[in-house]
Amino acid sequence: MDNDKHPFMTNLAVTWGLCAAGLIFVIPVIALRVKEHTDALQEVTVPGRAEEIAAVEQEVANASVSEKHT
């Protein structure tokens, strides 16, 4: 558009129009795909990750138990 010497307001209007169109397409994707929470075991992507998650959960449980005793 700059090469064709369009006015700056046209460039601005096209830019905002594309931004609004992008939002129209992204809102359903966010509404349908983004979840409120994820289960830790759904995030297992590599071998050994499940054991690592279990170890961290065990440490958190142990820490909360030791806090209750103090």
CHARMM internal coordinates of N, CA and C (Angstrom, degrees):
IC EDIT
DIST 1 N 1 CA 1.4447
DIST 1 CA 1 C 1.5256
ANGL 1 N 1 CA 1 C 110.52
DIST 1 C 2 N 1.2963
ANGL 1 CA 1 C 2 N 116.05
DIHE 1 N 1 CA 1 C 2 N -34.12
DIST 2 N 2 CA 1.4595
ANGL 1 C 2 N 2 CA 118.90
DIHE 1 CA 1 C 2 N 2 CA 179.99
DIST 2 CA 2 C 1.5289
ANGL 2 N 2 CA 2 C 110.73
DIHE 1 C 2 N 2 CA 2 C -67.71
DIST 2 C 3 N 1.3226
ANGL 2 CA 2 C 3 N 115.77
DIHE 2 N 2 CA 2 C 3 N -33.83
DIST 3 N 3 CA 1.4559
ANGL 2 C 3 N 3 CA 120.54
DIHE 2 CA 2 C 3 N 3 CA 179.37
DIST 3 CA 3 C 1.5298
ANGL 3 N 3 CA 3 C 111.19
DIHE 2 C 3 N 3 CA 3 C -67.59
DIST 3 C 4 N 1.3402
ANGL 3 CA 3 C 4 N 116.79
DIHE 3 N 3 CA 3 C 4 N -30.12
DIST 4 N 4 CA 1.4670
ANGL 3 C 4 N 4 CA 120.74
DIHE 3 CA 3 C 4 N 4 CA -179.73
DIST 4 CA 4 C 1.5207
ANGL 4 N 4 CA 4 C 112.46
DIHE 3 C 4 N 4 CA 4 C -88.33
DIST 4 C 5 N 1.3236
ANGL 4 CA 4 C 5 N 117.45
DIHE 4 N 4 CA 4 C 5 N 3.45
DIST 5 N 5 CA 1.4644
ANGL 4 C 5 N 5 CA 124.08
DIHE 4 CA 4 C 5 N 5 CA 177.52
DIST 5 CA 5 C 1.5282
ANGL 5 N 5 CA 5 C 113.04
DIHE 4 C 5 N 5 CA 5 C 60.44
DIST 5 C 6 N 1.3439
ANGL 5 CA 5 C 6 N 116.18
DIHE 5 N 5 CA 5 C 6 N 43.61
DIST 6 N 6 CA 1.4608
ANGL 5 C 6 N 6 CA 120.30
DIHE 5 CA 5 C 6 N 6 CA 173.59
DIST 6 CA 6 C 1.5219
ANGL 6 N 6 CA 6 C 109.36
DIHE 5 C 6 N 6 CA 6 C -73.46
DIST 6 C 7 N 1.3325
ANGL 6 CA 6 C 7 N 117.95
DIHE 6 N 6 CA 6 C 7 N 153.73
DIST 7 N 7 CA 1.4735
ANGL 6 C 7 N 7 CA 119.57
DIHE 6 CA 6 C 7 N 7 CA 178.06
DIST 7 CA 7 C 1.5335
ANGL 7 N 7 CA 7 C 111.46
DIHE 6 C 7 N 7 CA 7 C -64.09
DIST 7 C 8 N 1.3210
ANGL 7 CA 7 C 8 N 114.97
DIHE 7 N 7 CA 7 C 8 N 155.11
DIST 8 N 8 CA 1.4555
ANGL 7 C 8 N 8 CA 120.41
DIHE 7 CA 7 C 8 N 8 CA -179.68
DIST 8 CA 8 C 1.5248
ANGL 8 N 8 CA 8 C 111.68
DIHE 7 C 8 N 8 CA 8 C -61.95
DIST 8 C 9 N 1.3250
ANGL 8 CA 8 C 9 N 117.77
DIHE 8 N 8 CA 8 C 9 N -33.74
DIST 9 N 9 CA 1.4688
ANGL 8 C 9 N 9 CA 120.85
DIHE 8 CA 8 C 9 N 9 CA 179.24
DIST 9 CA 9 C 1.5298
ANGL 9 N 9 CA 9 C 110.59
DIHE 8 C 9 N 9 CA 9 C -64.90
DIST 9 C 10 N 1.3107
ANGL 9 CA 9 C 10 N 117.88
DIHE 9 N 9 CA 9 C 10 N -33.00
DIST 10 N 10 CA 1.4653
ANGL 9 C 10 N 10 CA 120.63
DIHE 9 CA 9 C 10 N 10 CA 176.26
DIST 10 CA 10 C 1.5172
ANGL 10 N 10 CA 10 C 110.14
DIHE 9 C 10 N 10 CA 10 C -66.84
DIST 10 C 11 N 1.3279
ANGL 10 CA 10 C 11 N 116.00
DIHE 10 N 10 CA 10 C 11 N -43.43
DIST 11 N 11 CA 1.4635
ANGL 10 C 11 N 11 CA 119.65
DIHE 10 CA 10 C 11 N 11 CA 176.54
DIST 11 CA 11 C 1.5240
ANGL 11 N 11 CA 11 C 110.61
DIHE 10 C 11 N 11 CA 11 C -59.72
DIST 11 C 12 N 1.3249
ANGL 11 CA 11 C 12 N 116.68
DIHE 11 N 11 CA 11 C 12 N -43.56
DIST 12 N 12 CA 1.4543
ANGL 11 C 12 N 12 CA 121.25
DIHE 11 CA 11 C 12 N 12 CA 179.67
DIST 12 CA 12 C 1.5259
ANGL 12 N 12 CA 12 C 110.84
DIHE 11 C 12 N 12 CA 12 C -63.56
DIST 12 C 13 N 1.3271
ANGL 12 CA 12 C 13 N 117.24
DIHE 12 N 12 CA 12 C 13 N -44.09
DIST 13 N 13 CA 1.4639
ANGL 12 C 13 N 13 CA 120.90
DIHE 12 CA 12 C 13 N 13 CA -179.00
DIST 13 CA 13 C 1.5285
ANGL 13 N 13 CA 13 C 111.35
DIHE 12 C 13 N 13 CA 13 C -64.84
DIST 13 C 14 N 1.3216
ANGL 13 CA 13 C 14 N 117.39
DIHE 13 N 13 CA 13 C 14 N -40.97
DIST 14 N 14 CA 1.4615
ANGL 13 C 14 N 14 CA 120.66
DIHE 13 CA 13 C 14 N 14 CA 178.98
DIST 14 CA 14 C 1.5240
ANGL 14 N 14 CA 14 C 110.28
DIHE 13 C 14 N 14 CA 14 C -66.07
DIST 14 C 15 N 1.3070
ANGL 14 CA 14 C 15 N 117.56
DIHE 14 N 14 CA 14 C 15 N -40.71
DIST 15 N 15 CA 1.4587
ANGL 14 C 15 N 15 CA 121.37
DIHE 14 CA 14 C 15 N 15 CA 179.63
DIST 15 CA 15 C 1.5159
ANGL 15 N 15 CA 15 C 110.97
DIHE 14 C 15 N 15 CA 15 C -63.00
DIST 15 C 16 N 1.3306
ANGL 15 CA 15 C 16 N 117.55
DIHE 15 N 15 CA 15 C 16 N -47.24
DIST 16 N 16 CA 1.4652
ANGL 15 C 16 N 16 CA 121.06
DIHE 15 CA 15 C 16 N 16 CA 179.03
DIST 16 CA 16 C 1.5254
ANGL 16 N 16 CA 16 C 110.81
DIHE 15 C 16 N 16 CA 16 C -66.80
DIST 16 C 17 N 1.3277
ANGL 16 CA 16 C 17 N 117.66
DIHE 16 N 16 CA 16 C 17 N -35.81
DIST 17 N 17 CA 1.4624
ANGL 16 C 17 N 17 CA 120.47
DIHE 16 CA 16 C 17 N 17 CA 177.13
DIST 17 CA 17 C 1.5204
ANGL 17 N 17 CA 17 C 111.79
DIHE 16 C 17 N 17 CA 17 C -63.05
DIST 17 C 18 N 1.3192
ANGL 17 CA 17 C 18 N 116.81
DIHE 17 N 17 CA 17 C 18 N -42.56
DIST 18 N 18 CA 1.4640
ANGL 17 C 18 N 18 CA 120.13
DIHE 17 CA 17 C 18 N 18 CA 177.83
DIST 18 CA 18 C 1.5256
ANGL 18 N 18 CA 18 C 111.03
DIHE 17 C 18 N 18 CA 18 C -66.59
DIST 18 C 19 N 1.3156
ANGL 18 CA 18 C 19 N 116.60
DIHE 18 N 18 CA 18 C 19 N -36.85
DIST 19 N 19 CA 1.4609
ANGL 18 C 19 N 19 CA 120.33
DIHE 18 CA 18 C 19 N 19 CA 177.36
DIST 19 CA 19 C 1.5315
ANGL 19 N 19 CA 19 C 110.22
DIHE 18 C 19 N 19 CA 19 C -63.90
DIST 19 C 20 N 1.3242
ANGL 19 CA 19 C 20 N 117.26
DIHE 19 N 19 CA 19 C 20 N -45.26
DIST 20 N 20 CA 1.4727
ANGL 19 C 20 N 20 CA 121.12
DIHE 19 CA 19 C 20 N 20 CA 178.94
DIST 20 CA 20 C 1.5234
ANGL 20 N 20 CA 20 C 110.99
DIHE 19 C 20 N 20 CA 20 C -64.34
DIST 20 C 21 N 1.3221
ANGL 20 CA 20 C 21 N 117.61
DIHE 20 N 20 CA 20 C 21 N -40.42
DIST 21 N 21 CA 1.4643
ANGL 20 C 21 N 21 CA 120.78
DIHE 20 CA 20 C 21 N 21 CA 177.95
DIST 21 CA 21 C 1.5215
ANGL 21 N 21 CA 21 C 110.64
DIHE 20 C 21 N 21 CA 21 C -63.82
DIST 21 C 22 N 1.3115
ANGL 21 CA 21 C 22 N 116.71
DIHE 21 N 21 CA 21 C 22 N -39.14
DIST 22 N 22 CA 1.4641
ANGL 21 C 22 N 22 CA 120.34
DIHE 21 CA 21 C 22 N 22 CA 177.15
DIST 22 CA 22 C 1.5151
ANGL 22 N 22 CA 22 C 111.60
DIHE 21 C 22 N 22 CA 22 C -62.42
DIST 22 C 23 N 1.3280
ANGL 22 CA 22 C 23 N 116.75
DIHE 22 N 22 CA 22 C 23 N -40.45
DIST 23 N 23 CA 1.4593
ANGL 22 C 23 N 23 CA 120.05
DIHE 22 CA 22 C 23 N 23 CA 178.16
DIST 23 CA 23 C 1.5248
ANGL 23 N 23 CA 23 C 111.45
DIHE 22 C 23 N 23 CA 23 C -65.18
DIST 23 C 24 N 1.3139
ANGL 23 CA 23 C 24 N 116.62
DIHE 23 N 23 CA 23 C 24 N -36.83
DIST 24 N 24 CA 1.4663
ANGL 23 C 24 N 24 CA 119.92
DIHE 23 CA 23 C 24 N 24 CA 178.93
DIST 24 CA 24 C 1.5271
ANGL 24 N 24 CA 24 C 110.26
DIHE 23 C 24 N 24 CA 24 C -61.95
DIST 24 C 25 N 1.3349
ANGL 24 CA 24 C 25 N 116.81
DIHE 24 N 24 CA 24 C 25 N -36.82
DIST 25 N 25 CA 1.4578
ANGL 24 C 25 N 25 CA 119.87
DIHE 24 CA 24 C 25 N 25 CA -179.96
DIST 25 CA 25 C 1.5282
ANGL 25 N 25 CA 25 C 112.91
DIHE 24 C 25 N 25 CA 25 C -80.35
DIST 25 C 26 N 1.3131
ANGL 25 CA 25 C 26 N 118.05
DIHE 25 N 25 CA 25 C 26 N -29.72
DIST 26 N 26 CA 1.4592
ANGL 25 C 26 N 26 CA 119.83
DIHE 25 CA 25 C 26 N 26 CA -175.01
DIST 26 CA 26 C 1.5282
ANGL 26 N 26 CA 26 C 112.30
DIHE 25 C 26 N 26 CA 26 C -83.16
DIST 26 C 27 N 1.3113
ANGL 26 CA 26 C 27 N 119.31
DIHE 26 N 26 CA 26 C 27 N -27.80
DIST 27 N 27 CA 1.4614
ANGL 26 C 27 N 27 CA 121.43
DIHE 26 CA 26 C 27 N 27 CA -177.48
DIST 27 CA 27 C 1.5314
ANGL 27 N 27 CA 27 C 112.01
DIHE 26 C 27 N 27 CA 27 C -60.36
DIST 27 C 28 N 1.3423
ANGL 27 CA 27 C 28 N 120.77
DIHE 27 N 27 CA 27 C 28 N -47.12
DIST 28 N 28 CA 1.4693
ANGL 27 C 28 N 28 CA 118.66
DIHE 27 CA 27 C 28 N 28 CA 176.97
DIST 28 CA 28 C 1.5305
ANGL 28 N 28 CA 28 C 112.99
DIHE 27 C 28 N 28 CA 28 C -64.35
DIST 28 C 29 N 1.3067
ANGL 28 CA 28 C 29 N 117.34
DIHE 28 N 28 CA 28 C 29 N -34.16
DIST 29 N 29 CA 1.4595
ANGL 28 C 29 N 29 CA 119.82
DIHE 28 CA 28 C 29 N 29 CA 179.13
DIST 29 CA 29 C 1.5262
ANGL 29 N 29 CA 29 C 109.43
DIHE 28 C 29 N 29 CA 29 C -64.23
DIST 29 C 30 N 1.3135
ANGL 29 CA 29 C 30 N 116.80
DIHE 29 N 29 CA 29 C 30 N -44.95
DIST 30 N 30 CA 1.4646
ANGL 29 C 30 N 30 CA 120.17
DIHE 29 CA 29 C 30 N 30 CA 179.02
DIST 30 CA 30 C 1.5223
ANGL 30 N 30 CA 30 C 109.99
DIHE 29 C 30 N 30 CA 30 C -64.34
DIST 30 C 31 N 1.3292
ANGL 30 CA 30 C 31 N 117.16
DIHE 30 N 30 CA 30 C 31 N -44.14
DIST 31 N 31 CA 1.4646
ANGL 30 C 31 N 31 CA 120.63
DIHE 30 CA 30 C 31 N 31 CA -176.85
DIST 31 CA 31 C 1.5248
ANGL 31 N 31 CA 31 C 111.91
DIHE 30 C 31 N 31 CA 31 C -64.78
DIST 31 C 32 N 1.3176
ANGL 31 CA 31 C 32 N 117.97
DIHE 31 N 31 CA 31 C 32 N -34.84
DIST 32 N 32 CA 1.4597
ANGL 31 C 32 N 32 CA 120.81
DIHE 31 CA 31 C 32 N 32 CA -175.32
DIST 32 CA 32 C 1.5266
ANGL 32 N 32 CA 32 C 113.88
DIHE 31 C 32 N 32 CA 32 C -92.51
DIST 32 C 33 N 1.3088
ANGL 32 CA 32 C 33 N 118.45
DIHE 32 N 32 CA 32 C 33 N -25.06
DIST 33 N 33 CA 1.4619
ANGL 32 C 33 N 33 CA 120.57
DIHE 32 CA 32 C 33 N 33 CA -173.17
DIST 33 CA 33 C 1.5172
ANGL 33 N 33 CA 33 C 115.63
DIHE 32 C 33 N 33 CA 33 C -107.76
DIST 33 C 34 N 1.3175
ANGL 33 CA 33 C 34 N 118.65
DIHE 33 N 33 CA 33 C 34 N -30.05
DIST 34 N 34 CA 1.4586
ANGL 33 C 34 N 34 CA 120.78
DIHE 33 CA 33 C 34 N 34 CA -177.19
DIST 34 CA 34 C 1.5222
ANGL 34 N 34 CA 34 C 108.56
DIHE 33 C 34 N 34 CA 34 C -81.92
DIST 34 C 35 N 1.3314
ANGL 34 CA 34 C 35 N 115.47
DIHE 34 N 34 CA 34 C 35 N 129.46
DIST 35 N 35 CA 1.4542
ANGL 34 C 35 N 35 CA 121.48
DIHE 34 CA 34 C 35 N 35 CA -178.48
DIST 35 CA 35 C 1.5201
ANGL 35 N 35 CA 35 C 109.88
DIHE 34 C 35 N 35 CA 35 C -103.66
DIST 35 C 36 N 1.3217
ANGL 35 CA 35 C 36 N 115.57
DIHE 35 N 35 CA 35 C 36 N 161.01
DIST 36 N 36 CA 1.4507
ANGL 35 C 36 N 36 CA 120.79
DIHE 35 CA 35 C 36 N 36 CA 178.25
DIST 36 CA 36 C 1.5255
ANGL 36 N 36 CA 36 C 111.57
DIHE 35 C 36 N 36 CA 36 C -70.26
DIST 36 C 37 N 1.3276
ANGL 36 CA 36 C 37 N 116.70
DIHE 36 N 36 CA 36 C 37 N -32.59
DIST 37 N 37 CA 1.4575
ANGL 36 C 37 N 37 CA 120.43
DIHE 36 CA 36 C 37 N 37 CA -179.63
DIST 37 CA 37 C 1.5198
ANGL 37 N 37 CA 37 C 108.64
DIHE 36 C 37 N 37 CA 37 C -153.61
DIST 37 C 38 N 1.3098
ANGL 37 CA 37 C 38 N 115.56
DIHE 37 N 37 CA 37 C 38 N 165.59
DIST 38 N 38 CA 1.4538
ANGL 37 C 38 N 38 CA 120.80
DIHE 37 CA 37 C 38 N 38 CA 175.59
DIST 38 CA 38 C 1.5174
ANGL 38 N 38 CA 38 C 108.55
DIHE 37 C 38 N 38 CA 38 C -125.32
DIST 38 C 39 N 1.3001
ANGL 38 CA 38 C 39 N 115.15
DIHE 38 N 38 CA 38 C 39 N 148.69
DIST 39 N 39 CA 1.4512
ANGL 38 C 39 N 39 CA 120.97
DIHE 38 CA 38 C 39 N 39 CA 174.80
DIST 39 CA 39 C 1.5249
ANGL 39 N 39 CA 39 C 107.33
DIHE 38 C 39 N 39 CA 39 C -82.80
DIST 39 C 40 N 1.2926
ANGL 39 CA 39 C 40 N 116.64
DIHE 39 N 39 CA 39 C 40 N 135.06
DIST 40 N 40 CA 1.4692
ANGL 39 C 40 N 40 CA 119.76
DIHE 39 CA 39 C 40 N 40 CA -176.19
DIST 40 CA 40 C 1.5171
ANGL 40 N 40 CA 40 C 112.03
DIHE 39 C 40 N 40 CA 40 C -58.42
DIST 40 C 41 N 1.3226
ANGL 40 CA 40 C 41 N 117.12
DIHE 40 N 40 CA 40 C 41 N -34.21
DIST 41 N 41 CA 1.4660
ANGL 40 C 41 N 41 CA 118.89
DIHE 40 CA 40 C 41 N 41 CA -178.67
DIST 41 CA 41 C 1.5245
ANGL 41 N 41 CA 41 C 112.67
DIHE 40 C 41 N 41 CA 41 C -74.87
DIST 41 C 42 N 1.3275
ANGL 41 CA 41 C 42 N 117.94
DIHE 41 N 41 CA 41 C 42 N -15.42
DIST 42 N 42 CA 1.4630
ANGL 41 C 42 N 42 CA 120.09
DIHE 41 CA 41 C 42 N 42 CA 174.68
DIST 42 CA 42 C 1.5223
ANGL 42 N 42 CA 42 C 110.89
DIHE 41 C 42 N 42 CA 42 C -74.40
DIST 42 C 43 N 1.3093
ANGL 42 CA 42 C 43 N 117.17
DIHE 42 N 42 CA 42 C 43 N -16.81
DIST 43 N 43 CA 1.4511
ANGL 42 C 43 N 43 CA 121.30
DIHE 42 CA 42 C 43 N 43 CA -177.51
DIST 43 CA 43 C 1.5234
ANGL 43 N 43 CA 43 C 112.92
DIHE 42 C 43 N 43 CA 43 C -92.20
DIST 43 C 44 N 1.3079
ANGL 43 CA 43 C 44 N 117.67
DIHE 43 N 43 CA 43 C 44 N 11.19
DIST 44 N 44 CA 1.4570
ANGL 43 C 44 N 44 CA 121.25
DIHE 43 CA 43 C 44 N 44 CA 179.12
DIST 44 CA 44 C 1.5245
ANGL 44 N 44 CA 44 C 107.80
DIHE 43 C 44 N 44 CA 44 C -70.20
DIST 44 C 45 N 1.3188
ANGL 44 CA 44 C 45 N 116.17
DIHE 44 N 44 CA 44 C 45 N 115.34
DIST 45 N 45 CA 1.4596
ANGL 44 C 45 N 45 CA 120.08
DIHE 44 CA 44 C 45 N 45 CA -177.03
DIST 45 CA 45 C 1.5189
ANGL 45 N 45 CA 45 C 112.94
DIHE 44 C 45 N 45 CA 45 C -121.93
DIST 45 C 46 N 1.3245
ANGL 45 CA 45 C 46 N 117.13
DIHE 45 N 45 CA 45 C 46 N -19.55
DIST 46 N 46 CA 1.4595
ANGL 45 C 46 N 46 CA 120.27
DIHE 45 CA 45 C 46 N 46 CA -178.93
DIST 46 CA 46 C 1.5187
ANGL 46 N 46 CA 46 C 109.16
DIHE 45 C 46 N 46 CA 46 C -133.32
DIST 46 C 47 N 1.3277
ANGL 46 CA 46 C 47 N 117.86
DIHE 46 N 46 CA 46 C 47 N 155.06
DIST 47 N 47 CA 1.4590
ANGL 46 C 47 N 47 CA 119.75
DIHE 46 CA 46 C 47 N 47 CA 177.13
DIST 47 CA 47 C 1.5273
ANGL 47 N 47 CA 47 C 110.61
DIHE 46 C 47 N 47 CA 47 C -59.36
DIST 47 C 48 N 1.3219
ANGL 47 CA 47 C 48 N 116.12
DIHE 47 N 47 CA 47 C 48 N 136.84
DIST 48 N 48 CA 1.4396
ANGL 47 C 48 N 48 CA 120.94
DIHE 47 CA 47 C 48 N 48 CA 179.21
DIST 48 CA 48 C 1.5164
ANGL 48 N 48 CA 48 C 113.94
DIHE 47 C 48 N 48 CA 48 C 92.74
DIST 48 C 49 N 1.3173
ANGL 48 CA 48 C 49 N 117.14
DIHE 48 N 48 CA 48 C 49 N -10.74
DIST 49 N 49 CA 1.4646
ANGL 48 C 49 N 49 CA 120.75
DIHE 48 CA 48 C 49 N 49 CA -177.86
DIST 49 CA 49 C 1.5362
ANGL 49 N 49 CA 49 C 110.66
DIHE 48 C 49 N 49 CA 49 C -67.45
DIST 49 C 50 N 1.3138
ANGL 49 CA 49 C 50 N 118.06
DIHE 49 N 49 CA 49 C 50 N -37.09
DIST 50 N 50 CA 1.4630
ANGL 49 C 50 N 50 CA 120.79
DIHE 49 CA 49 C 50 N 50 CA -179.86
DIST 50 CA 50 C 1.5284
ANGL 50 N 50 CA 50 C 110.54
DIHE 49 C 50 N 50 CA 50 C -62.57
DIST 50 C 51 N 1.3306
ANGL 50 CA 50 C 51 N 116.88
DIHE 50 N 50 CA 50 C 51 N -40.19
DIST 51 N 51 CA 1.4587
ANGL 50 C 51 N 51 CA 120.49
DIHE 50 CA 50 C 51 N 51 CA 178.69
DIST 51 CA 51 C 1.5275
ANGL 51 N 51 CA 51 C 110.64
DIHE 50 C 51 N 51 CA 51 C -67.16
DIST 51 C 52 N 1.3222
ANGL 51 CA 51 C 52 N 116.52
DIHE 51 N 51 CA 51 C 52 N -37.80
DIST 52 N 52 CA 1.4632
ANGL 51 C 52 N 52 CA 120.83
DIHE 51 CA 51 C 52 N 52 CA 178.58
DIST 52 CA 52 C 1.5364
ANGL 52 N 52 CA 52 C 110.34
DIHE 51 C 52 N 52 CA 52 C -64.54
DIST 52 C 53 N 1.3218
ANGL 52 CA 52 C 53 N 116.73
DIHE 52 N 52 CA 52 C 53 N -42.46
DIST 53 N 53 CA 1.4709
ANGL 52 C 53 N 53 CA 121.11
DIHE 52 CA 52 C 53 N 53 CA 178.49
DIST 53 CA 53 C 1.5200
ANGL 53 N 53 CA 53 C 109.79
DIHE 52 C 53 N 53 CA 53 C -63.59
DIST 53 C 54 N 1.3297
ANGL 53 CA 53 C 54 N 117.36
DIHE 53 N 53 CA 53 C 54 N -43.37
DIST 54 N 54 CA 1.4668
ANGL 53 C 54 N 54 CA 120.97
DIHE 53 CA 53 C 54 N 54 CA 179.91
DIST 54 CA 54 C 1.5232
ANGL 54 N 54 CA 54 C 110.90
DIHE 53 C 54 N 54 CA 54 C -63.27
DIST 54 C 55 N 1.3275
ANGL 54 CA 54 C 55 N 117.57
DIHE 54 N 54 CA 54 C 55 N -38.74
DIST 55 N 55 CA 1.4571
ANGL 54 C 55 N 55 CA 120.69
DIHE 54 CA 54 C 55 N 55 CA 179.54
DIST 55 CA 55 C 1.5267
ANGL 55 N 55 CA 55 C 111.09
DIHE 54 C 55 N 55 CA 55 C -65.78
DIST 55 C 56 N 1.3011
ANGL 55 CA 55 C 56 N 117.44
DIHE 55 N 55 CA 55 C 56 N -41.28
DIST 56 N 56 CA 1.4658
ANGL 55 C 56 N 56 CA 121.12
DIHE 55 CA 55 C 56 N 56 CA 178.43
DIST 56 CA 56 C 1.5207
ANGL 56 N 56 CA 56 C 110.32
DIHE 55 C 56 N 56 CA 56 C -65.39
DIST 56 C 57 N 1.3248
ANGL 56 CA 56 C 57 N 117.15
DIHE 56 N 56 CA 56 C 57 N -43.34
DIST 57 N 57 CA 1.4620
ANGL 56 C 57 N 57 CA 119.98
DIHE 56 CA 56 C 57 N 57 CA 178.08
DIST 57 CA 57 C 1.5212
ANGL 57 N 57 CA 57 C 111.08
DIHE 56 C 57 N 57 CA 57 C -62.28
DIST 57 C 58 N 1.3275
ANGL 57 CA 57 C 58 N 117.46
DIHE 57 N 57 CA 57 C 58 N -36.73
DIST 58 N 58 CA 1.4653
ANGL 57 C 58 N 58 CA 121.53
DIHE 57 CA 57 C 58 N 58 CA 177.55
DIST 58 CA 58 C 1.5295
ANGL 58 N 58 CA 58 C 110.57
DIHE 57 C 58 N 58 CA 58 C -65.75
DIST 58 C 59 N 1.3229
ANGL 58 CA 58 C 59 N 117.06
DIHE 58 N 58 CA 58 C 59 N -41.72
DIST 59 N 59 CA 1.4637
ANGL 58 C 59 N 59 CA 120.57
DIHE 58 CA 58 C 59 N 59 CA 178.27
DIST 59 CA 59 C 1.5268
ANGL 59 N 59 CA 59 C 110.88
DIHE 58 C 59 N 59 CA 59 C -63.72
DIST 59 C 60 N 1.3182
ANGL 59 CA 59 C 60 N 117.17
DIHE 59 N 59 CA 59 C 60 N -40.40
DIST 60 N 60 CA 1.4620
ANGL 59 C 60 N 60 CA 120.91
DIHE 59 CA 59 C 60 N 60 CA 178.86
DIST 60 CA 60 C 1.5211
ANGL 60 N 60 CA 60 C 109.92
DIHE 59 C 60 N 60 CA 60 C -64.89
DIST 60 C 61 N 1.3243
ANGL 60 CA 60 C 61 N 116.67
DIHE 60 N 60 CA 60 C 61 N -42.32
DIST 61 N 61 CA 1.4629
ANGL 60 C 61 N 61 CA 120.38
DIHE 60 CA 60 C 61 N 61 CA 178.63
DIST 61 CA 61 C 1.5278
ANGL 61 N 61 CA 61 C 110.43
DIHE 60 C 61 N 61 CA 61 C -63.72
DIST 61 C 62 N 1.3163
ANGL 61 CA 61 C 62 N 117.99
DIHE 61 N 61 CA 61 C 62 N -42.86
DIST 62 N 62 CA 1.4642
ANGL 61 C 62 N 62 CA 121.47
DIHE 61 CA 61 C 62 N 62 CA 178.42
DIST 62 CA 62 C 1.5260
ANGL 62 N 62 CA 62 C 111.25
DIHE 61 C 62 N 62 CA 62 C -63.82
DIST 62 C 63 N 1.3055
ANGL 62 CA 62 C 63 N 117.55
DIHE 62 N 62 CA 62 C 63 N -39.11
DIST 63 N 63 CA 1.4559
ANGL 62 C 63 N 63 CA 121.19
DIHE 62 CA 62 C 63 N 63 CA 179.37
DIST 63 CA 63 C 1.5209
ANGL 63 N 63 CA 63 C 110.83
DIHE 62 C 63 N 63 CA 63 C -66.10
DIST 63 C 64 N 1.3254
ANGL 63 CA 63 C 64 N 117.29
DIHE 63 N 63 CA 63 C 64 N -40.17
DIST 64 N 64 CA 1.4610
ANGL 63 C 64 N 64 CA 119.05
DIHE 63 CA 63 C 64 N 64 CA -179.90
DIST 64 CA 64 C 1.5257
ANGL 64 N 64 CA 64 C 111.11
DIHE 63 C 64 N 64 CA 64 C -69.50
DIST 64 C 65 N 1.3313
ANGL 64 CA 64 C 65 N 117.69
DIHE 64 N 64 CA 64 C 65 N -32.89
DIST 65 N 65 CA 1.4551
ANGL 64 C 65 N 65 CA 120.70
DIHE 64 CA 64 C 65 N 65 CA 177.00
DIST 65 CA 65 C 1.5237
ANGL 65 N 65 CA 65 C 110.33
DIHE 64 C 65 N 65 CA 65 C -68.79
DIST 65 C 66 N 1.3264
ANGL 65 CA 65 C 66 N 117.59
DIHE 65 N 65 CA 65 C 66 N -41.54
DIST 66 N 66 CA 1.4594
ANGL 65 C 66 N 66 CA 119.84
DIHE 65 CA 65 C 66 N 66 CA -178.94
DIST 66 CA 66 C 1.5336
ANGL 66 N 66 CA 66 C 110.70
DIHE 65 C 66 N 66 CA 66 C -69.88
DIST 66 C 67 N 1.3165
ANGL 66 CA 66 C 67 N 118.77
DIHE 66 N 66 CA 66 C 67 N -29.93
DIST 67 N 67 CA 1.4647
ANGL 66 C 67 N 67 CA 121.48
DIHE 66 CA 66 C 67 N 67 CA 176.69
DIST 67 CA 67 C 1.5283
ANGL 67 N 67 CA 67 C 110.75
DIHE 66 C 67 N 67 CA 67 C -68.54
DIST 67 C 68 N 1.3212
ANGL 67 CA 67 C 68 N 117.05
DIHE 67 N 67 CA 67 C 68 N -33.92
DIST 68 N 68 CA 1.4552
ANGL 67 C 68 N 68 CA 120.35
DIHE 67 CA 67 C 68 N 68 CA -179.75
DIST 68 CA 68 C 1.5227
ANGL 68 N 68 CA 68 C 111.61
DIHE 67 C 68 N 68 CA 68 C -69.38
DIST 68 C 69 N 1.3452
ANGL 68 CA 68 C 69 N 117.10
DIHE 68 N 68 CA 68 C 69 N -29.33
DIST 69 N 69 CA 1.4508
ANGL 68 C 69 N 69 CA 121.25
DIHE 68 CA 68 C 69 N 69 CA -178.34
DIST 69 CA 69 C 1.5310
ANGL 69 N 69 CA 69 C 112.96
DIHE 68 C 69 N 69 CA 69 C -82.95
DIST 69 C 70 N 1.3093
ANGL 69 CA 69 C 70 N 117.55
DIHE 69 N 69 CA 69 C 70 N -12.85
DIST 70 N 70 CA 1.4736
ANGL 69 C 70 N 70 CA 119.03
DIHE 69 CA 69 C 70 N 70 CA -179.29
DIST 70 CA 70 C 1.4900
ANGL 70 N 70 CA 70 C 112.30
DIHE 69 C 70 N 70 CA 70 C -98.64
END
COOR INIT
IC SEED 1 N 1 CA 1 C
IC BUILD
